[in-house]
Amino acid sequence: MKPATALIHTGERIDTGATPSLTVPIYETSTFIFHSVADVIKYQEGKLHGYLYSRYENPTVVAVEQKVAAVDGAEAALLFSSGMAAISTTLLTLLKPGDEILCSAAIYGGTFHIIEDLMAKFGVERRFITLADLADLATVIGPKTRMVWFESPINPTLRCVDVRTVAAACKKAGVLSVIDNTFASALNQPVLAMGIDLSMQSATKYLNGHSDVTGGALSGSKAVIAPLAKARRLLGGIMDPIPAFALGRGIKTMPLRVAQHNANALTVAQHLEHHRAIERVYYPGLASHPDHAIARGQMSGFGGVVTIDVKGGQDGAFRVFDKLKVIKRAASLGGVESICSLPILTSQYGLTDEELVAAGVSKGMIRISIGLEDASDVIADLEQALS
Ligand SMILES: *Cc1c(COP(=O)(O)O)cnc(C)c1O
């Protein structure tokens, strides 16, 4: 072989022999080799197990999808390059012109905008509904309704929706129920077991848990997932092998992480509840939370996000925000490091005073994603910032 050819063809497929690797390697390849035309034909006819192209499927990604399915108690799961890619693939695949989507008005901003701004262009009808509507769906579902989309707990108030009630009403009406389960994760809230058809998560948050991957996940029955898998090949939103590897590693410690996030967040919420510098603490695990009963009925842990309403409104919140040291000022949630954000400058940025009231968001709110530090260090940081 000439040097250039030798550089290309030597050492490419390392075989670990009789001692296979413990972990799934990163198959960082865009394509796969077929040995013959006969194999290509057999693959296309579904008679040969193999891979064709990494936009379709990749072994590392498939291995991690199996982990996600195990976490979610699902028959099948799919991974995407972001939570938004999972959302857009779902909407573009399962809705057509004339169909109506009922979406909770209290929803992730990206979800709201893709439904309101983008799906409108495809003739999909949208209705944004209240928490009261979600509790009484049978009277709200119309003849054109194809899908109900909601989340629980809801950002940043952590209001909760009765998941079983929504799932049952959708089932009865023959409508697909979809939940964004990002805040709770299936470990705290096993939504598929409660009758939900499709669970969507931003894998960027608790699934990966280390703030170093952007990803999305869908899980459900084989029948619900199959058309989404087919559409993902065309829409091109599959996760890459390297982030999939990192996500797979993150998932291995997910039960430990989620348990500790739950415990730390509850400790922090209880500590702050009667603090003299705080107007109100929002955490579904507190008896004072308006949806504590719903949360207790469907969550085994209440998650790692705590929202506080600081006395002194916007000025008070800005002051506390700037004084935090251990808790970093950053968007997102679900990672090892505690981070915080101001809803009026992030998820609710640009809303009018009336819209803020409708969303239950105040100007003094700080949303904190409680990490895995010692809870007493997080509390001490909040104490010095609130003093
Ligand atoms: C972050 C987030 C998303 C979007 O996920 P990305 O990974 O950022 O695309 C959707 N829903 C909720 C509730 C989120 O927190």
The ligand as an ORCA input file, in Angstrom:
! r2SCAN-3c Opt
* xyz 0 1
  C     -34.902     22.764     28.181
  C     -36.301     22.392     27.962
  C     -36.803     22.083     26.688
  C     -35.988     22.220     25.426
  O     -34.913     21.346     25.408
  P     -33.517     21.675     24.663
  O     -32.689     20.497     24.998
  O     -33.010     22.969     25.237
  O     -33.815     21.816     23.214
  C     -38.116     21.681     26.587
  N     -38.913     21.598     27.670
  C     -38.473     21.901     28.899
  C     -39.407     21.797     30.058
  C     -37.160     22.311     29.095
  O     -36.729     22.627     30.325
*
